[in-house]
Amino acid sequence: MKAFVDTNVVLDVILKRFPFYQNSLAVFQLVDQGHIRACLSATTMTTMKTIADALALRWKDFEDAVQYIAASENNADYIVTRNTQDFTSSHIPAVTPEQFIRIIADTEQ
């Protein structure tokens, strides 16, 4: 039997997200034991790199770290957010939507 494993199941295992961790881990144990074959989407692999890099940052807010890594991987010039204070460690300027609109308006003049 072959199963397609969604990214959220992989993240459940990597991040040990309870209450999902045990069942998600059991799926991978079935693969490891040869009971089933599994496949992943190519995007799962890029997501895993992003997650690993975000974890390495050790930011207080994991989701913000993921957002920053994704922005960095995509060579973003700005992070547009309502919570600019969450990105004080970012090397990419974090601006509010209002600030971003002004920046675009100023560059178009």
HUWORA-V71053 format. One record per residue. N is the residue number from 1. RES is the residue in three letters. D_LAST is the distance of its C-alpha to the last C-alpha in Angstrom with 2 decimals. Layout:
<<N;RES;D_LAST> <N;RES;D_LAST>>
//
This chain:
<<1;MET;60.54> <2;LYS;56.83> <3;ALA;54.18> <4;PHE;50.40> <5;VAL;49.17> <6;ASP;45.89> <7;THR;43.46> <8;ASN;44.28> <9;VAL;47.93> <10;VAL;47.05> <11;LEU;44.94> <12;ASP;47.87> <13;VAL;49.98> <14;ILE;47.57> <15;LEU;46.49> <16;LYS;49.97> <17;ARG;48.60> <18;PHE;51.49> <19;PRO;53.09> <20;PHE;51.94> <21;TYR;52.75> <22;GLN;56.45> <23;ASN;56.22> <24;SER;53.23> <25;LEU;55.05> <26;ALA;58.14> <27;VAL;56.28> <28;PHE;55.50> <29;GLN;59.06> <30;LEU;60.30> <31;VAL;58.28> <32;ASP;59.59> <33;GLN;63.14> <34;GLY;62.81> <35;HIS;63.33> <36;ILE;60.08> <37;ARG;57.35> <38;ALA;53.71> <39;CYS;50.38> <40;LEU;46.79> <41;SER;43.47> <42;ALA;41.49> <43;THR;38.71> <44;THR;41.27> <45;MET;41.53> <46;THR;37.82> <47;THR;37.88> <48;MET;40.86> <49;LYS;39.04> <50;THR;36.20> <51;ILE;38.83> <52;ALA;40.79> <53;ASP;37.80> <54;ALA;36.85> <55;LEU;40.46> <56;ALA;40.47> <57;LEU;37.68> <58;ARG;40.09> <59;TRP;37.40> <60;LYS;38.83> <61;ASP;37.05> <62;PHE;37.78> <63;GLU;35.32> <64;ASP;32.43> <65;ALA;33.75> <66;VAL;33.79> <67;GLN;30.20> <68;TYR;29.16> <69;ILE;31.24> <70;ALA;29.83> <71;ALA;26.25> <72;SER;27.41> <73;GLU;29.28> <74;ASN;26.23> <75;ASN;24.07> <76;ALA;21.66> <77;ASP;18.79> <78;TYR;19.18> <79;ILE;22.01> <80;VAL;21.01> <81;THR;23.99> <82;ARG;25.34> <83;ASN;27.59> <84;THR;25.59> <85;GLN;28.79> <86;ASP;30.49> <87;PHE;28.40> <88;THR;29.02> <89;SER;30.78> <90;SER;27.99> <91;HIS;26.38> <92;ILE;23.39> <93;PRO;21.22> <94;ALA;22.15> <95;VAL;19.77> <96;THR;20.37> <97;PRO;18.79> <98;GLU;17.14> <99;GLN;15.74> <100;PHE;14.60> <101;ILE;12.71> <102;ARG;10.88> <103;ILE;10.30> <104;ILE;8.93> <105;ALA;6.63> <106;ASP;5.51> <107;THR;5.53> <108;GLU;3.82> <109;GLN;0.00>>
//
